[in-house]
Amino acid sequence: MRESLIQGAIRAHLINEGWFVVKLINTSKPGMPDLMALKDGKVIFFEVKTDKGRVSKLQEHHIEGLNTMGVPAHVVRSVSQVKDILSQL
């Protein structure tokens, strides 16, 4: 499945669960995760990849940096993974 289709399904799920979702395009920080979701004072970032998709070194750097700051950031490949992450919040 193409990354754009996975991303669309994830966005739809998050919105359905009451999250405000922003697709990050052309940010001033290349390598930032694809999606930012906000709800009830919480923020979480998702880098969406296909089953075979690879995370770049820059993406890894930003995801690690966000997590170090206490801002959850995850690489996800399916809606199921997003559901698992949200169930732990």
N, CA, C and O atoms as a CHARMM CRD file, in Angstrom:
* protein
*
  356
    1    1 MET  N      0.84500  -1.18100   0.00000 PROA 1      0.00000
    2    1 MET  CA     0.00000   0.00000   0.00000 PROA 1      0.00000
    3    1 MET  C      0.89200   1.24600   0.00000 PROA 1      0.00000
    4    1 MET  O      1.92500   1.27900   0.66800 PROA 1      0.00000
    5    2 ARG  N      0.49100   2.24600  -0.73800 PROA 2      0.00000
    6    2 ARG  CA     1.26200   3.49200  -0.82000 PROA 2      0.00000
    7    2 ARG  C      1.20300   4.25000   0.50100 PROA 2      0.00000
    8    2 ARG  O      0.22200   4.17500   1.24100 PROA 2      0.00000
    9    3 GLU  N      2.28300   4.98400   0.77700 PROA 3      0.00000
   10    3 GLU  CA     2.36500   5.76100   2.01400 PROA 3      0.00000
   11    3 GLU  C      1.21200   6.76000   2.12500 PROA 3      0.00000
   12    3 GLU  O      0.66800   6.96300   3.21100 PROA 3      0.00000
   13    4 SER  N      0.84300   7.37900   1.01400 PROA 4      0.00000
   14    4 SER  CA    -0.22900   8.37600   1.05200 PROA 4      0.00000
   15    4 SER  C     -1.56200   7.75100   1.48200 PROA 4      0.00000
   16    4 SER  O     -2.35600   8.40100   2.16300 PROA 4      0.00000
   17    5 LEU  N     -1.81200   6.50700   1.09400 PROA 5      0.00000
   18    5 LEU  CA    -3.04700   5.82500   1.49400 PROA 5      0.00000
   19    5 LEU  C     -3.02400   5.47200   2.98000 PROA 5      0.00000
   20    5 LEU  O     -4.03300   5.61000   3.67200 PROA 5      0.00000
   21    6 ILE  N     -1.87700   5.01900   3.46100 PROA 6      0.00000
   22    6 ILE  CA    -1.73400   4.71200   4.89100 PROA 6      0.00000
   23    6 ILE  C     -1.92200   5.99500   5.69400 PROA 6      0.00000
   24    6 ILE  O     -2.63700   6.01200   6.69600 PROA 6      0.00000
   25    7 GLN  N     -1.27800   7.05900   5.24700 PROA 7      0.00000
   26    7 GLN  CA    -1.37600   8.34600   5.93400 PROA 7      0.00000
   27    7 GLN  C     -2.82400   8.83800   5.96900 PROA 7      0.00000
   28    7 GLN  O     -3.28600   9.33500   6.99700 PROA 7      0.00000
   29    8 GLY  N     -3.52800   8.70500   4.87100 PROA 8      0.00000
   30    8 GLY  CA    -4.92900   9.12100   4.81400 PROA 8      0.00000
   31    8 GLY  C     -5.79200   8.33100   5.78500 PROA 8      0.00000
   32    8 GLY  O     -6.65900   8.89900   6.44800 PROA 8      0.00000
   33    9 ALA  N     -5.56400   7.03500   5.87400 PROA 9      0.00000
   34    9 ALA  CA    -6.32700   6.19000   6.79900 PROA 9      0.00000
   35    9 ALA  C     -6.02000   6.56900   8.24900 PROA 9      0.00000
   36    9 ALA  O     -6.91700   6.59400   9.09100 PROA 9      0.00000
   37   10 ILE  N     -4.75700   6.86300   8.53700 PROA 10     0.00000
   38   10 ILE  CA    -4.36200   7.27400   9.88300 PROA 10     0.00000
   39   10 ILE  C     -4.99100   8.62300  10.22900 PROA 10     0.00000
   40   10 ILE  O     -5.52300   8.80000  11.32400 PROA 10     0.00000
   41   11 ARG  N     -4.93000   9.56100   9.30200 PROA 11     0.00000
   42   11 ARG  CA    -5.54800  10.87800   9.53800 PROA 11     0.00000
   43   11 ARG  C     -7.03600  10.73000   9.81500 PROA 11     0.00000
   44   11 ARG  O     -7.55900  11.33400  10.75100 PROA 11     0.00000
   45   12 ALA  N     -7.71800   9.92800   9.00500 PROA 12     0.00000
   46   12 ALA  CA    -9.16500   9.73100   9.18400 PROA 12     0.00000
   47   12 ALA  C     -9.45600   9.12200  10.55000 PROA 12     0.00000
   48   12 ALA  O    -10.39600   9.54400  11.22300 PROA 12     0.00000
   49   13 HSD  N     -8.67300   8.14600  10.96500 PROA 13     0.00000
   50   13 HSD  CA    -8.87900   7.52800  12.27800 PROA 13     0.00000
   51   13 HSD  C     -8.68700   8.54600  13.39700 PROA 13     0.00000
   52   13 HSD  O     -9.51500   8.64100  14.30300 PROA 13     0.00000
   53   14 LEU  N     -7.59900   9.30500  13.33600 PROA 14     0.00000
   54   14 LEU  CA    -7.33300  10.30200  14.37300 PROA 14     0.00000
   55   14 LEU  C     -8.45700  11.33500  14.45700 PROA 14     0.00000
   56   14 LEU  O     -8.91600  11.67500  15.54800 PROA 14     0.00000
   57   15 ILE  N     -8.88800  11.82500  13.31300 PROA 15     0.00000
   58   15 ILE  CA    -9.97300  12.81600  13.28900 PROA 15     0.00000
   59   15 ILE  C    -11.24500  12.21700  13.87200 PROA 15     0.00000
   60   15 ILE  O    -11.95700  12.87400  14.63200 PROA 15     0.00000
   61   16 ASN  N    -11.52700  10.97300  13.51500 PROA 16     0.00000
   62   16 ASN  CA   -12.70900  10.28100  14.03300 PROA 16     0.00000
   63   16 ASN  C    -12.63900  10.12900  15.55800 PROA 16     0.00000
   64   16 ASN  O    -13.67100  10.08400  16.22900 PROA 16     0.00000
   65   17 GLU  N    -11.43100  10.05100  16.09600 PROA 17     0.00000
   66   17 GLU  CA   -11.23100   9.92500  17.53600 PROA 17     0.00000
   67   17 GLU  C    -11.14900  11.28900  18.23100 PROA 17     0.00000
   68   17 GLU  O    -10.86200  11.36300  19.42600 PROA 17     0.00000
   69   18 GLY  N    -11.40200  12.36500  17.48100 PROA 18     0.00000
   70   18 GLY  CA   -11.45500  13.69500  18.07800 PROA 18     0.00000
   71   18 GLY  C    -10.14000  14.46500  18.09000 PROA 18     0.00000
   72   18 GLY  O    -10.04300  15.50700  18.73800 PROA 18     0.00000
   73   19 TRP  N     -9.14000  13.97300  17.39100 PROA 19     0.00000
   74   19 TRP  CA    -7.85200  14.66400  17.31700 PROA 19     0.00000
   75   19 TRP  C     -7.89300  15.72900  16.22600 PROA 19     0.00000
   76   19 TRP  O     -8.53900  15.54400  15.19400 PROA 19     0.00000
   77   20 PHE  N     -7.21100  16.83200  16.45400 PROA 20     0.00000
   78   20 PHE  CA    -6.98400  17.86500  15.44200 PROA 20     0.00000
   79   20 PHE  C     -5.67700  17.47800  14.76900 PROA 20     0.00000
   80   20 PHE  O     -4.63700  17.42400  15.42500 PROA 20     0.00000
   81   21 VAL  N     -5.71700  17.20800  13.47200 PROA 21     0.00000
   82   21 VAL  CA    -4.55800  16.64700  12.77000 PROA 21     0.00000
   83   21 VAL  C     -4.02800  17.63900  11.74200 PROA 21     0.00000
   84   21 VAL  O     -4.78600  18.20300  10.95200 PROA 21     0.00000
   85   22 VAL  N     -2.71000  17.84200  11.76800 PROA 22     0.00000
   86   22 VAL  CA    -2.03000  18.72100  10.82100 PROA 22     0.00000
   87   22 VAL  C     -1.01300  17.89300  10.05100 PROA 22     0.00000
   88   22 VAL  O     -0.17000  17.22300  10.64800 PROA 22     0.00000
   89   23 LYS  N     -1.09200  17.93900   8.72800 PROA 23     0.00000
   90   23 LYS  CA    -0.07100  17.30900   7.88800 PROA 23     0.00000
   91   23 LYS  C      1.03200  18.34300   7.71000 PROA 23     0.00000
   92   23 LYS  O      0.80000  19.43200   7.18700 PROA 23     0.00000
   93   24 LEU  N      2.22000  17.99400   8.14700 PROA 24     0.00000
   94   24 LEU  CA     3.34800  18.92300   8.08700 PROA 24     0.00000
   95   24 LEU  C      4.02600  18.81800   6.72400 PROA 24     0.00000
   96   24 LEU  O      4.61900  17.79600   6.38000 PROA 24     0.00000
   97   25 ILE  N      3.92200  19.89900   5.96100 PROA 25     0.00000
   98   25 ILE  CA     4.50000  19.94700   4.61700 PROA 25     0.00000
   99   25 ILE  C      5.45900  21.12700   4.55600 PROA 25     0.00000
  100   25 ILE  O      5.12600  22.22300   5.00700 PROA 25     0.00000
  101   26 ASN  N      6.62800  20.91300   4.00900 PROA 26     0.00000
  102   26 ASN  CA     7.59700  21.99300   3.81000 PROA 26     0.00000
  103   26 ASN  C      7.81200  22.83900   5.06000 PROA 26     0.00000
  104   26 ASN  O      7.70300  24.06400   5.02100 PROA 26     0.00000
  105   27 THR  N      8.11600  22.17300   6.16000 PROA 27     0.00000
  106   27 THR  CA     8.38000  22.90600   7.39000 PROA 27     0.00000
  107   27 THR  C      9.76200  23.54400   7.30300 PROA 27     0.00000
  108   27 THR  O     10.53900  23.23700   6.39900 PROA 27     0.00000
  109   28 SER  N     10.05900  24.42300   8.23800 PROA 28     0.00000
  110   28 SER  CA    11.38600  25.03300   8.28100 PROA 28     0.00000
  111   28 SER  C     12.41700  24.04600   8.81900 PROA 28     0.00000
  112   28 SER  O     13.60600  24.36100   8.87500 PROA 28     0.00000
  113   29 LYS  N     11.97400  22.86300   9.21400 PROA 29     0.00000
  114   29 LYS  CA    12.83600  21.80000   9.71700 PROA 29     0.00000
  115   29 LYS  C     12.62700  20.54800   8.87300 PROA 29     0.00000
  116   29 LYS  O     11.75800  19.73700   9.19100 PROA 29     0.00000
  117   30 PRO  N     13.39600  20.37400   7.81200 PROA 30     0.00000
  118   30 PRO  CA    13.26700  19.14900   7.01900 PROA 30     0.00000
  119   30 PRO  C     13.46400  17.91900   7.91000 PROA 30     0.00000
  120   30 PRO  O     14.26700  17.93700   8.84300 PROA 30     0.00000
  121   31 GLY  N     12.72400  16.85900   7.60900 PROA 31     0.00000
  122   31 GLY  CA    12.85100  15.62700   8.36900 PROA 31     0.00000
  123   31 GLY  C     11.87300  15.50800   9.52600 PROA 31     0.00000
  124   31 GLY  O     11.88600  14.51500  10.25300 PROA 31     0.00000
  125   32 MET  N     11.02100  16.52100   9.70200 PROA 32     0.00000
  126   32 MET  CA    10.01900  16.44100  10.76100 PROA 32     0.00000
  127   32 MET  C      8.98700  15.37200  10.40100 PROA 32     0.00000
  128   32 MET  O      8.77100  15.09000   9.22200 PROA 32     0.00000
  129   33 PRO  N      8.35000  14.77600  11.41200 PROA 33     0.00000
  130   33 PRO  CA     7.32500  13.76400  11.13100 PROA 33     0.00000
  131   33 PRO  C      6.19900  14.30700  10.25000 PROA 33     0.00000
  132   33 PRO  O      5.99000  15.51700  10.15300 PROA 33     0.00000
  133   34 ASP  N      5.48200  13.38200   9.61400 PROA 34     0.00000
  134   34 ASP  CA     4.43000  13.73800   8.66000 PROA 34     0.00000
  135   34 ASP  C      3.21100  14.38500   9.29900 PROA 34     0.00000
  136   34 ASP  O      2.65700  15.34600   8.76500 PROA 34     0.00000
  137   35 LEU  N      2.79600  13.85400  10.44700 PROA 35     0.00000
  138   35 LEU  CA     1.54100  14.28900  11.06200 PROA 35     0.00000
  139   35 LEU  C      1.75100  14.75400  12.49300 PROA 35     0.00000
  140   35 LEU  O      2.54000  14.18000  13.24300 PROA 35     0.00000
  141   36 MET  N      1.02800  15.80800  12.85300 PROA 36     0.00000
  142   36 MET  CA     0.98200  16.27500  14.23000 PROA 36     0.00000
  143   36 MET  C     -0.48400  16.20700  14.65100 PROA 36     0.00000
  144   36 MET  O     -1.35900  16.73900  13.96800 PROA 36     0.00000
  145   37 ALA  N     -0.74600  15.55000  15.77900 PROA 37     0.00000
  146   37 ALA  CA    -2.11600  15.41200  16.27000 PROA 37     0.00000
  147   37 ALA  C     -2.21100  16.03700  17.65700 PROA 37     0.00000
  148   37 ALA  O     -1.33700  15.83800  18.50100 PROA 37     0.00000
  149   38 LEU  N     -3.29800  16.80400  17.88700 PROA 38     0.00000
  150   38 LEU  CA    -3.50200  17.49400  19.15400 PROA 38     0.00000
  151   38 LEU  C     -4.89100  17.18400  19.69300 PROA 38     0.00000
  152   38 LEU  O     -5.87300  17.15700  18.95200 PROA 38     0.00000
  153   39 LYS  N     -4.95100  16.94800  21.01600 PROA 39     0.00000
  154   39 LYS  CA    -6.24500  16.68200  21.65600 PROA 39     0.00000
  155   39 LYS  C     -6.08100  16.83000  23.16500 PROA 39     0.00000
  156   39 LYS  O     -5.15000  16.28500  23.75700 PROA 39     0.00000
  157   40 ASP  N     -6.99400  17.56900  23.77200 PROA 40     0.00000
  158   40 ASP  CA    -7.02200  17.68900  25.23600 PROA 40     0.00000
  159   40 ASP  C     -5.66600  18.05400  25.83100 PROA 40     0.00000
  160   40 ASP  O     -5.26300  17.49300  26.84900 PROA 40     0.00000
  161   41 GLY  N     -4.96800  18.98400  25.20600 PROA 41     0.00000
  162   41 GLY  CA    -3.68000  19.43400  25.71800 PROA 41     0.00000
  163   41 GLY  C     -2.52100  18.50100  25.42500 PROA 41     0.00000
  164   41 GLY  O     -1.41200  18.71800  25.91200 PROA 41     0.00000
  165   42 LYS  N     -2.76000  17.47800  24.64400 PROA 42     0.00000
  166   42 LYS  CA    -1.70900  16.52100  24.26900 PROA 42     0.00000
  167   42 LYS  C     -1.32400  16.75000  22.82600 PROA 42     0.00000
  168   42 LYS  O     -2.14300  17.15800  22.00300 PROA 42     0.00000
  169   43 VAL  N     -0.06200  16.48200  22.53200 PROA 43     0.00000
  170   43 VAL  CA     0.41600  16.53000  21.14500 PROA 43     0.00000
  171   43 VAL  C      1.22600  15.26500  20.89200 PROA 43     0.00000
  172   43 VAL  O      1.96200  14.79400  21.76000 PROA 43     0.00000
  173   44 ILE  N      1.07800  14.73100  19.70100 PROA 44     0.00000
  174   44 ILE  CA     1.81300  13.53200  19.31400 PROA 44     0.00000
  175   44 ILE  C      2.14900  13.62700  17.83000 PROA 44     0.00000
  176   44 ILE  O      1.34000  14.10000  17.03100 PROA 44     0.00000
  177   45 PHE  N      3.33500  13.17900  17.47200 PROA 45     0.00000
  178   45 PHE  CA     3.79200  13.22000  16.08800 PROA 45     0.00000
  179   45 PHE  C      3.88700  11.80100  15.53600 PROA 45     0.00000
  180   45 PHE  O      4.24500  10.86100  16.24600 PROA 45     0.00000
  181   46 PHE  N      3.55600  11.66900  14.24800 PROA 46     0.00000
  182   46 PHE  CA     3.65100  10.38200  13.56400 PROA 46     0.00000
  183   46 PHE  C      4.41900  10.52700  12.25600 PROA 46     0.00000
  184   46 PHE  O      4.08600  11.37200  11.42400 PROA 46     0.00000
  185   47 GLU  N      5.43500   9.71100  12.08000 PROA 47     0.00000
  186   47 GLU  CA     6.12900   9.56700  10.80300 PROA 47     0.00000
  187   47 GLU  C      5.54200   8.31700  10.17100 PROA 47     0.00000
  188   47 GLU  O      5.67300   7.22400  10.72100 PROA 47     0.00000
  189   48 VAL  N      4.90300   8.46700   9.03000 PROA 48     0.00000
  190   48 VAL  CA     4.20400   7.36100   8.37700 PROA 48     0.00000
  191   48 VAL  C      5.09800   6.74300   7.30500 PROA 48     0.00000
  192   48 VAL  O      5.66200   7.44400   6.46400 PROA 48     0.00000
  193   49 LYS  N      5.21300   5.43000   7.35300 PROA 49     0.00000
  194   49 LYS  CA     6.01000   4.68400   6.37900 PROA 49     0.00000
  195   49 LYS  C      5.23400   3.45800   5.91100 PROA 49     0.00000
  196   49 LYS  O      4.33800   2.97600   6.60300 PROA 49     0.00000
  197   50 THR  N      5.58600   2.96200   4.73300 PROA 50     0.00000
  198   50 THR  CA     5.05400   1.68400   4.26900 PROA 50     0.00000
  199   50 THR  C      5.79900   0.57000   5.00100 PROA 50     0.00000
  200   50 THR  O      6.74200   0.82900   5.74800 PROA 50     0.00000
  201   51 ASP  N      5.37100  -0.65900   4.78200 PROA 51     0.00000
  202   51 ASP  CA     6.05200  -1.79600   5.41800 PROA 51     0.00000
  203   51 ASP  C      7.54300  -1.83100   5.08000 PROA 51     0.00000
  204   51 ASP  O      8.36300  -2.22800   5.90700 PROA 51     0.00000
  205   52 LYS  N      7.88200  -1.41800   3.87500 PROA 52     0.00000
  206   52 LYS  CA     9.27600  -1.44900   3.44100 PROA 52     0.00000
  207   52 LYS  C      9.96000  -0.08900   3.51400 PROA 52     0.00000
  208   52 LYS  O     11.15100   0.02100   3.22400 PROA 52     0.00000
  209   53 GLY  N      9.21500   0.94700   3.89900 PROA 53     0.00000
  210   53 GLY  CA     9.75900   2.29900   3.94700 PROA 53     0.00000
  211   53 GLY  C     10.82600   2.44200   5.02400 PROA 53     0.00000
  212   53 GLY  O     10.74100   1.83200   6.09000 PROA 53     0.00000
  213   54 ARG  N     11.83100   3.25800   4.72500 PROA 54     0.00000
  214   54 ARG  CA    12.94000   3.47100   5.65400 PROA 54     0.00000
  215   54 ARG  C     12.87600   4.88100   6.23400 PROA 54     0.00000
  216   54 ARG  O     12.50200   5.84000   5.55800 PROA 54     0.00000
  217   55 VAL  N     13.24500   4.97100   7.48300 PROA 55     0.00000
  218   55 VAL  CA    13.31800   6.26000   8.16500 PROA 55     0.00000
  219   55 VAL  C     14.72500   6.81500   7.92400 PROA 55     0.00000
  220   55 VAL  O     15.72200   6.12800   8.14200 PROA 55     0.00000
  221   56 SER  N     14.78500   8.06700   7.47000 PROA 56     0.00000
  222   56 SER  CA    16.10100   8.67300   7.21000 PROA 56     0.00000
  223   56 SER  C     16.79300   9.01900   8.52500 PROA 56     0.00000
  224   56 SER  O     16.15700   9.08500   9.57700 PROA 56     0.00000
  225   57 LYS  N     18.08400   9.23500   8.45100 PROA 57     0.00000
  226   57 LYS  CA    18.86200   9.63500   9.63800 PROA 57     0.00000
  227   57 LYS  C     18.31400  10.93600  10.22200 PROA 57     0.00000
  228   57 LYS  O     18.22700  11.08300  11.44100 PROA 57     0.00000
  229   58 LEU  N     17.94500  11.87900   9.35300 PROA 58     0.00000
  230   58 LEU  CA    17.40800  13.15100   9.82300 PROA 58     0.00000
  231   58 LEU  C     16.05900  12.94900  10.52200 PROA 58     0.00000
  232   58 LEU  O     15.79300  13.56800  11.55200 PROA 58     0.00000
  233   59 GLN  N     15.22100  12.09100   9.96700 PROA 59     0.00000
  234   59 GLN  CA    13.93800  11.79100  10.59900 PROA 59     0.00000
  235   59 GLN  C     14.15900  11.13300  11.96000 PROA 59     0.00000
  236   59 GLN  O     13.49500  11.48500  12.93500 PROA 59     0.00000
  237   60 GLU  N     15.08700  10.18200  12.03000 PROA 60     0.00000
  238   60 GLU  CA    15.42300   9.54100  13.30200 PROA 60     0.00000
  239   60 GLU  C     15.87700  10.58100  14.32100 PROA 60     0.00000
  240   60 GLU  O     15.48200  10.53400  15.48600 PROA 60     0.00000
  241   61 HSD  N     16.70400  11.51000  13.87700 PROA 61     0.00000
  242   61 HSD  CA    17.22100  12.57200  14.74300 PROA 61     0.00000
  243   61 HSD  C     16.07900  13.40100  15.32900 PROA 61     0.00000
  244   61 HSD  O     16.05600  13.65700  16.53300 PROA 61     0.00000
  245   62 HSD  N     15.14200  13.81600  14.49900 PROA 62     0.00000
  246   62 HSD  CA    14.03000  14.64100  14.97100 PROA 62     0.00000
  247   62 HSD  C     13.08100  13.85200  15.88400 PROA 62     0.00000
  248   62 HSD  O     12.60400  14.38000  16.88800 PROA 62     0.00000
  249   63 ILE  N     12.81400  12.60400  15.53800 PROA 63     0.00000
  250   63 ILE  CA    11.93700  11.77300  16.37500 PROA 63     0.00000
  251   63 ILE  C     12.57500  11.57700  17.74500 PROA 63     0.00000
  252   63 ILE  O     11.89900  11.69700  18.76700 PROA 63     0.00000
  253   64 GLU  N     13.85300  11.28100  17.77100 PROA 64     0.00000
  254   64 GLU  CA    14.56500  11.12200  19.04200 PROA 64     0.00000
  255   64 GLU  C     14.55600  12.43500  19.83700 PROA 64     0.00000
  256   64 GLU  O     14.34900  12.42400  21.05100 PROA 64     0.00000
  257   65 GLY  N     14.78000  13.55500  19.15800 PROA 65     0.00000
  258   65 GLY  CA    14.78300  14.85200  19.81600 PROA 65     0.00000
  259   65 GLY  C     13.43300  15.19500  20.42100 PROA 65     0.00000
  260   65 GLY  O     13.36500  15.68700  21.54700 PROA 65     0.00000
  261   66 LEU  N     12.36300  14.94100  19.68800 PROA 66     0.00000
  262   66 LEU  CA    11.02200  15.20100  20.20700 PROA 66     0.00000
  263   66 LEU  C     10.75500  14.35200  21.44400 PROA 66     0.00000
  264   66 LEU  O     10.26700  14.85400  22.45700 PROA 66     0.00000
  265   67 ASN  N     11.07500  13.07000  21.35600 PROA 67     0.00000
  266   67 ASN  CA    10.85500  12.17900  22.49800 PROA 67     0.00000
  267   67 ASN  C     11.69000  12.59400  23.70000 PROA 67     0.00000
  268   67 ASN  O     11.22500  12.49800  24.83600 PROA 67     0.00000
  269   68 THR  N     12.90600  13.05100  23.47100 PROA 68     0.00000
  270   68 THR  CA    13.77100  13.52500  24.55600 PROA 68     0.00000
  271   68 THR  C     13.15200  14.72900  25.25800 PROA 68     0.00000
  272   68 THR  O     13.30200  14.89600  26.46900 PROA 68     0.00000
  273   69 MET  N     12.45700  15.56600  24.49300 PROA 69     0.00000
  274   69 MET  CA    11.79200  16.74900  25.06300 PROA 69     0.00000
  275   69 MET  C     10.46200  16.40200  25.73100 PROA 69     0.00000
  276   69 MET  O      9.79100  17.28100  26.27200 PROA 69     0.00000
  277   70 GLY  N     10.08400  15.13300  25.69700 PROA 70     0.00000
  278   70 GLY  CA     8.81900  14.72800  26.30500 PROA 70     0.00000
  279   70 GLY  C      7.63500  14.82400  25.37400 PROA 70     0.00000
  280   70 GLY  O      6.48700  14.73100  25.80900 PROA 70     0.00000
  281   71 VAL  N      7.90700  15.01000  24.08600 PROA 71     0.00000
  282   71 VAL  CA     6.83900  15.08300  23.08100 PROA 71     0.00000
  283   71 VAL  C      6.84300  13.75500  22.32600 PROA 71     0.00000
  284   71 VAL  O      7.80800  13.45500  21.62200 PROA 71     0.00000
  285   72 PRO  N      5.79200  12.96000  22.45600 PROA 72     0.00000
  286   72 PRO  CA     5.77000  11.65700  21.80600 PROA 72     0.00000
  287   72 PRO  C      5.85900  11.76700  20.28000 PROA 72     0.00000
  288   72 PRO  O      5.13700  12.54700  19.65900 PROA 72     0.00000
  289   73 ALA  N      6.74000  10.98600  19.69800 PROA 73     0.00000
  290   73 ALA  CA     6.89100  10.91100  18.24700 PROA 73     0.00000
  291   73 ALA  C      7.16500   9.44900  17.89400 PROA 73     0.00000
  292   73 ALA  O      8.00200   8.79400  18.51600 PROA 73     0.00000
  293   74 HSD  N      6.44900   8.95200  16.88800 PROA 74     0.00000
  294   74 HSD  CA     6.51100   7.53500  16.55100 PROA 74     0.00000
  295   74 HSD  C      6.57500   7.32700  15.04500 PROA 74     0.00000
  296   74 HSD  O      6.05300   8.12900  14.27100 PROA 74     0.00000
  297   75 VAL  N      7.21900   6.24700  14.64300 PROA 75     0.00000
  298   75 VAL  CA     7.14900   5.77700  13.26700 PROA 75     0.00000
  299   75 VAL  C      6.03200   4.74300  13.24000 PROA 75     0.00000
  300   75 VAL  O      6.03300   3.79600  14.02600 PROA 75     0.00000
  301   76 VAL  N      5.08100   4.92900  12.33400 PROA 76     0.00000
  302   76 VAL  CA     3.94900   4.00400  12.23400 PROA 76     0.00000
  303   76 VAL  C      3.77200   3.54900  10.79200 PROA 76     0.00000
  304   76 VAL  O      4.10200   4.25900   9.84200 PROA 76     0.00000
  305   77 ARG  N      3.24400   2.34700  10.66700 PROA 77     0.00000
  306   77 ARG  CA     3.04100   1.75400   9.35100 PROA 77     0.00000
  307   77 ARG  C      1.59900   1.30800   9.12800 PROA 77     0.00000
  308   77 ARG  O      1.27200   0.74100   8.08500 PROA 77     0.00000
  309   78 SER  N      0.73300   1.56900  10.12000 PROA 78     0.00000
  310   78 SER  CA    -0.66900   1.14600  10.00600 PROA 78     0.00000
  311   78 SER  C     -1.53600   1.87400  11.02900 PROA 78     0.00000
  312   78 SER  O     -1.04100   2.43400  12.00700 PROA 78     0.00000
  313   79 VAL  N     -2.83400   1.85000  10.77800 PROA 79     0.00000
  314   79 VAL  CA    -3.79800   2.39700  11.72900 PROA 79     0.00000
  315   79 VAL  C     -3.73700   1.58200  13.02200 PROA 79     0.00000
  316   79 VAL  O     -3.87500   2.13800  14.11200 PROA 79     0.00000
  317   80 SER  N     -3.53400   0.30100  12.90800 PROA 80     0.00000
  318   80 SER  CA    -3.45400  -0.56600  14.08100 PROA 80     0.00000
  319   80 SER  C     -2.35100  -0.11700  15.03600 PROA 80     0.00000
  320   80 SER  O     -2.55100  -0.10700  16.25000 PROA 80     0.00000
  321   81 GLN  N     -1.19200   0.25500  14.49900 PROA 81     0.00000
  322   81 GLN  CA    -0.10600   0.74600  15.34600 PROA 81     0.00000
  323   81 GLN  C     -0.50300   2.04600  16.04100 PROA 81     0.00000
  324   81 GLN  O     -0.18000   2.25100  17.21100 PROA 81     0.00000
  325   82 VAL  N     -1.19400   2.91100  15.33000 PROA 82     0.00000
  326   82 VAL  CA    -1.65300   4.17600  15.91900 PROA 82     0.00000
  327   82 VAL  C     -2.62900   3.88300  17.05100 PROA 82     0.00000
  328   82 VAL  O     -2.54000   4.49700  18.11500 PROA 82     0.00000
  329   83 LYS  N     -3.54800   2.96700  16.84100 PROA 83     0.00000
  330   83 LYS  CA    -4.49900   2.59900  17.89200 PROA 83     0.00000
  331   83 LYS  C     -3.76200   2.10400  19.13700 PROA 83     0.00000
  332   83 LYS  O     -4.11300   2.48300  20.25400 PROA 83     0.00000
  333   84 ASP  N     -2.75900   1.27700  18.95600 PROA 84     0.00000
  334   84 ASP  CA    -1.97300   0.76300  20.09000 PROA 84     0.00000
  335   84 ASP  C     -1.29100   1.90000  20.84400 PROA 84     0.00000
  336   84 ASP  O     -1.28300   1.91200  22.07500 PROA 84     0.00000
  337   85 ILE  N     -0.71800   2.85600  20.11300 PROA 85     0.00000
  338   85 ILE  CA    -0.03200   3.98200  20.73900 PROA 85     0.00000
  339   85 ILE  C     -1.02300   4.84100  21.51600 PROA 85     0.00000
  340   85 ILE  O     -0.75200   5.23600  22.65000 PROA 85     0.00000
  341   86 LEU  N     -2.16700   5.12800  20.90700 PROA 86     0.00000
  342   86 LEU  CA    -3.16700   5.97700  21.56500 PROA 86     0.00000
  343   86 LEU  C     -3.74300   5.29900  22.81500 PROA 86     0.00000
  344   86 LEU  O     -4.10200   5.97600  23.77900 PROA 86     0.00000
  345   87 SER  N     -3.83000   3.98900  22.79900 PROA 87     0.00000
  346   87 SER  CA    -4.37400   3.27300  23.96300 PROA 87     0.00000
  347   87 SER  C     -3.45100   3.37200  25.17700 PROA 87     0.00000
  348   87 SER  O     -3.87000   3.10200  26.30300 PROA 87     0.00000
  349   88 GLN  N     -2.20100   3.75800  24.94700 PROA 88     0.00000
  350   88 GLN  CA    -1.23400   3.86200  26.03700 PROA 88     0.00000
  351   88 GLN  C     -1.11200   5.29400  26.57900 PROA 88     0.00000
  352   88 GLN  O     -0.35700   5.54000  27.52000 PROA 88     0.00000
  353   89 LEU  N     -1.85000   6.22500  25.98800 PROA 89     0.00000
  354   89 LEU  CA    -1.77400   7.61300  26.46800 PROA 89     0.00000
  355   89 LEU  C     -2.58200   7.80900  27.73400 PROA 89     0.00000
  356   89 LEU  O     -2.62800   8.91600  28.27200 PROA 89     0.00000
